Amino acid sequence: MVKVLAILTAVLLLLCSSVSFGEESATIPPVPPGDDIIRPLQKGAPAPFAGQLFSPETALRWGNWLTQYRYRLTIDVKRERALCAIEQEHSKELLRIEKQRALAVESSLTEHLRSSEVKRQALEERLRNPPWYQSIELGMVIGAVSTVAVLAVSIWALEARG
């Protein structure tokens, strides 16, 4: 039952995380407006200021890239923090389940050890003090009585024949 609950919890967390993070990528806005300095420059003309010269397409791509990744960074940080929190929760749940399982195994092994120790002590006591019907003395008495009985019957049979 505990394993089923853990699996269902993991599946629910995975489904919830993918649904909640799927819509965040749509929040990246288009290129934001800004104060741009644009000066036309002819080929071979001296540059009006020091710096780098980009073609209009390159400047637009770099601007888009920088803007999108600034937003992307905040979104990705939020997403990773949420994923870490979910993973940490899942790890805590797994640890709790493993601790419960370890306690169950430990109590089972302790009970098994206790019962086997009681049985061992009972067998040792039986070896030290066997019951009267398994004692050596009873065996010797029965052996002596049966030997005397066989001798007595043999003597009686020999006398009766003779």
C-alpha positions as CSV (number, residue, x, y, z in Angstrom):
1,M,0.0,0.0,0.0
2,V,2.8,2.4,0.8
3,K,4.6,1.7,-2.5
4,V,1.4,2.3,-4.4
5,L,0.9,5.6,-2.5
6,A,4.5,6.7,-3.3
7,I,4.1,5.9,-7.0
8,L,0.9,7.8,-7.2
9,T,2.4,10.8,-5.5
10,A,5.4,10.8,-7.9
11,V,3.1,10.5,-10.9
12,L,0.9,13.4,-9.6
13,L,3.9,15.6,-9.0
14,L,5.3,14.9,-12.4
15,L,2.0,15.7,-14.1
16,C,1.4,18.9,-12.1
17,S,4.9,20.2,-12.8
18,S,4.7,19.7,-16.6
19,V,1.3,21.3,-16.8
20,S,2.2,24.3,-14.7
21,F,5.5,25.0,-16.5
22,G,4.2,24.5,-20.0
23,E,2.6,28.0,-20.3
24,E,5.6,30.0,-19.0
25,S,7.5,30.1,-22.3
26,A,4.6,32.0,-23.9
27,T,5.3,35.0,-21.6
28,I,8.4,36.2,-23.4
29,P,7.4,39.5,-24.9
30,P,8.4,40.7,-28.4
31,V,11.4,43.1,-28.7
32,P,10.7,45.9,-26.2
33,P,11.0,49.5,-27.4
34,G,14.0,51.5,-26.3
35,D,16.1,54.5,-27.0
36,D,18.2,53.5,-29.9
37,I,20.8,55.7,-31.6
38,I,20.8,55.0,-35.3
39,R,23.1,56.9,-37.6
40,P,23.3,55.9,-41.2
41,L,26.8,55.1,-42.3
42,Q,28.0,54.7,-45.9
43,K,30.7,52.2,-46.9
44,G,34.1,53.8,-46.6
45,A,32.9,56.7,-44.4
46,P,34.5,57.3,-41.1
47,A,32.6,56.0,-38.1
48,P,31.0,58.8,-36.0
49,F,32.0,57.0,-32.7
50,A,34.2,54.1,-31.5
51,G,32.6,50.8,-31.1
52,Q,31.4,47.8,-33.1
53,L,29.4,48.0,-36.3
54,F,26.6,45.6,-36.8
55,S,24.4,45.0,-39.8
56,P,20.8,45.9,-39.1
57,E,19.8,42.2,-39.2
58,T,22.6,41.3,-36.8
59,A,21.7,44.1,-34.4
60,L,18.1,43.0,-34.4
61,R,19.0,39.4,-33.7
62,W,21.3,40.3,-30.9
63,G,18.8,42.6,-29.4
64,N,16.1,40.0,-29.6
65,W,18.4,37.4,-28.1
66,L,19.4,39.5,-25.2
67,T,15.9,40.6,-24.4
68,Q,14.5,37.0,-24.6
69,Y,17.2,35.5,-22.5
70,R,16.8,38.1,-19.8
71,Y,13.2,37.0,-19.4
72,R,14.1,33.4,-20.0
73,L,16.6,33.6,-17.1
74,T,13.9,34.6,-14.5
75,I,11.5,32.0,-15.9
76,D,14.2,29.2,-15.8
77,V,15.3,30.1,-12.3
78,K,11.7,30.0,-11.0
79,R,11.2,26.6,-12.8
80,E,14.4,25.1,-11.4
81,R,13.6,26.3,-7.9
82,A,10.1,24.7,-8.2
83,L,11.6,21.5,-9.6
84,C,14.2,21.4,-6.8
85,A,11.4,21.9,-4.2
86,I,9.4,19.0,-5.8
87,E,12.5,16.8,-5.8
88,Q,13.3,17.6,-2.2
89,E,9.7,16.8,-1.2
90,H,9.9,13.5,-3.1
91,S,13.2,12.7,-1.5
92,K,11.7,13.4,2.0
93,E,8.7,11.2,1.2
94,L,11.0,8.4,0.0
95,L,13.2,8.7,3.1
96,R,10.1,8.5,5.3
97,I,8.9,5.4,3.5
98,E,12.3,3.8,3.7
99,K,12.5,4.5,7.4
100,Q,9.1,2.9,8.0
101,R,10.2,-0.1,6.0
102,A,13.5,-0.3,7.9
103,L,11.6,-0.2,11.2
104,A,9.2,-3.0,10.1
105,V,12.2,-5.1,9.0
106,E,14.1,-4.4,12.2
107,S,11.1,-5.3,14.4
108,S,10.5,-8.5,12.4
109,L,14.1,-9.5,12.7
110,T,14.1,-8.7,16.4
111,E,11.0,-10.8,17.0
112,H,12.5,-13.7,15.0
113,L,15.7,-13.5,16.9
114,R,13.8,-13.4,20.2
115,S,11.7,-16.5,19.3
116,S,14.8,-18.4,18.1
117,E,16.7,-17.6,21.3
118,V,13.8,-18.9,23.4
119,K,13.7,-22.1,21.4
120,R,17.5,-22.5,21.7
121,Q,17.3,-22.1,25.5
122,A,14.5,-24.6,25.7
123,L,16.5,-27.1,23.7
124,E,19.6,-26.6,25.8
125,E,17.6,-27.1,29.0
126,R,16.1,-30.3,27.5
127,L,19.6,-31.6,26.7
128,R,20.8,-30.8,30.2
129,N,17.7,-32.2,31.9
130,P,16.0,-34.8,29.6
131,P,12.6,-36.1,30.6
132,W,12.5,-39.2,32.8
133,Y,11.5,-41.5,29.9
134,Q,14.6,-40.4,27.9
135,S,17.1,-40.7,30.7
136,I,20.0,-43.1,30.7
137,E,19.0,-44.5,34.1
138,L,15.6,-45.7,32.7
139,G,17.4,-47.3,29.8
140,M,19.8,-49.1,32.1
141,V,16.9,-50.3,34.4
142,I,14.8,-51.6,31.5
143,G,17.9,-53.3,30.1
144,A,18.7,-55.0,33.4
145,V,15.1,-56.0,34.0
146,S,14.7,-57.4,30.5
147,T,18.0,-59.3,30.8
148,V,16.9,-60.9,34.1
149,A,13.5,-61.7,32.5
150,V,15.1,-63.4,29.6
151,L,17.4,-65.4,31.9
152,A,14.5,-66.4,34.1
153,V,12.4,-67.5,31.2
154,S,15.4,-69.4,29.7
155,I,16.1,-71.1,33.0
156,W,12.4,-72.0,33.5
157,A,12.2,-73.4,29.9
158,L,15.3,-75.5,30.4
159,E,14.0,-76.9,33.7
160,A,10.6,-77.6,32.3
161,R,12.1,-79.6,29.5
162,G,14.3,-81.5,31.4
